[in-house]
Amino acid sequence: MSKYVIGVTGASAQPLAKRTIELLLKNNHEVHLVLSRGAYEVWQSELGIQIPGEPKKQKTFWREYLNIMSGELICYKWNDNSSAIASGSFKTKAMIIIPCTMGTIGRIASGYSLNLLERCADVHLKESRQLLICPRESPMSIIHLKNLTKLAIAGAKIVPPIPAWYTNPKTLDDIIDFIVIRLFDLVDEELLEIKRWEG
Ligand SMILES: Cc1cc2nc3c(=O)[nH]c(=O)nc-3n(C[C@H](O)[C@H](O)[C@H](O)COP(=O)(O)O)c2cc1C
């Protein structure tokens, strides 16, 4: 069982977050889940789903929504900067921010940890632990590109959610899985239930 911090921000493409959490739990991993305030808003406006902010209620929400009882799931309030995961002594395999807004990217790039998610990213960078960022914006301004470059130089992996057409995807789920597999390949995580493209 590996420990992951999963950060979800208020960018479009929330089904990517859903699938990431789902696969980690199905594969019996430990998920420490932090949603930014923006993420709650996007779930509400794009999907019509109100995610509870209170950690215990949120855990129940995800268990029921995903219909998965395996793995460990710990949810946090967006501003709970005194939680264990906000400290460098809390060891994890990696942190994945999926999807990631340009606002969050800008704040992490400037070292300005306004909320728990940004603090965790800051910790992963300072501890030289794996930080995977799945940025979603189009087009990107020079400010976005410079911030992403800064984060790449600091050690983060920038993994934009770009589908491949050579896999001949038939459904949106095929595209989502392709994007999520690429993320987990980067942290050497073999996940069951994933159909791989075999060339
Ligand atoms: C429906 C919806 C979709 C959005 N999509 C994006 C997006 O893809 N990328 C982005 O950078 N911001 C997007 N935003 C704007 C962010 O949610 C907003 O800047 C928010 O303050 C970001 O906060 P956060 O980075 O703490 O999540 C979207 C907002 C809404 C309401």
The ligand as an SDF file (V2000), in Angstrom:
LIG
                    3D

 31 33  0  0  0  0  0  0  0  0999 V2000
  -16.7020   25.6450  -14.4570 C   0  0  0  0  0  0  0  0  0  0  0  0
  -15.3450   26.2320  -14.2360 C   0  0  0  0  0  0  0  0  0  0  0  0
  -14.2720   25.7320  -14.9440 C   0  0  0  0  0  0  0  0  0  0  0  0
  -12.9930   26.2560  -14.7550 C   0  0  0  0  0  0  0  0  0  0  0  0
  -11.9530   25.7230  -15.4600 N   0  0  0  0  0  0  0  0  0  0  0  0
  -10.7020   26.1970  -15.2520 C   0  0  0  0  0  0  0  0  0  0  0  0
   -9.5960   25.5960  -15.9240 C   0  0  0  0  0  0  0  0  0  0  0  0
   -9.7340   24.6420  -16.6930 O   0  0  0  0  0  0  0  0  0  0  0  0
   -8.3480   26.0590  -15.6500 N   0  0  0  0  0  0  0  0  0  0  0  0
   -8.1330   27.0790  -14.7700 C   0  0  0  0  0  0  0  0  0  0  0  0
   -6.9730   27.4580  -14.5680 O   0  0  0  0  0  0  0  0  0  0  0  0
   -9.1790   27.6840  -14.1040 N   0  0  0  0  0  0  0  0  0  0  0  0
  -10.4370   27.2600  -14.3260 C   0  0  0  0  0  0  0  0  0  0  0  0
  -11.5070   27.8290  -13.6550 N   0  0  0  0  0  0  0  0  0  0  0  0
  -11.2360   28.9770  -12.7560 C   0  0  0  0  0  0  0  0  0  0  0  0
  -10.8210   28.5230  -11.3660 C   0  0  0  0  0  0  0  0  0  0  0  0
  -11.7660   27.6270  -10.7990 O   0  0  0  0  0  0  0  0  0  0  0  0
  -10.6560   29.7420  -10.4450 C   0  0  0  0  0  0  0  0  0  0  0  0
   -9.5850   30.5390  -10.9170 O   0  0  0  0  0  0  0  0  0  0  0  0
  -10.4380   29.3570   -8.9960 C   0  0  0  0  0  0  0  0  0  0  0  0
  -10.3110   30.5340   -8.2110 O   0  0  0  0  0  0  0  0  0  0  0  0
   -9.2100   28.5140   -8.8620 C   0  0  0  0  0  0  0  0  0  0  0  0
   -9.0120   28.2180   -7.4840 O   0  0  0  0  0  0  0  0  0  0  0  0
   -8.0630   27.0130   -7.0910 P   0  0  0  0  0  0  0  0  0  0  0  0
   -6.8080   27.1270   -7.8980 O   0  0  0  0  0  0  0  0  0  0  0  0
   -7.7990   27.2370   -5.6200 O   0  0  0  0  0  0  0  0  0  0  0  0
   -8.8290   25.7590   -7.3370 O   0  0  0  0  0  0  0  0  0  0  0  0
  -12.7930   27.3300  -13.8370 C   0  0  0  0  0  0  0  0  0  0  0  0
  -13.8900   27.8100  -13.1140 C   0  0  0  0  0  0  0  0  0  0  0  0
  -15.1480   27.2820  -13.3030 C   0  0  0  0  0  0  0  0  0  0  0  0
  -16.2880   27.8240  -12.5140 C   0  0  0  0  0  0  0  0  0  0  0  0
  1  2  1  0
  2  3  1  0
  2 30  2  0
  3  4  2  0
  4  5  1  0
  4 28  1  0
  5  6  2  0
  6  7  1  0
  6 13  1  0
  7  8  2  0
  7  9  1  0
  9 10  1  0
 10 11  2  0
 10 12  1  0
 12 13  2  0
 13 14  1  0
 14 15  1  0
 14 28  1  0
 15 16  1  0
 16 17  1  0
 16 18  1  0
 18 19  1  0
 18 20  1  0
 20 21  1  0
 20 22  1  0
 22 23  1  0
 23 24  1  0
 24 25  2  0
 24 26  1  0
 24 27  1  0
 28 29  2  0
 29 30  1  0
 30 31  1  0
M  END
$$$$
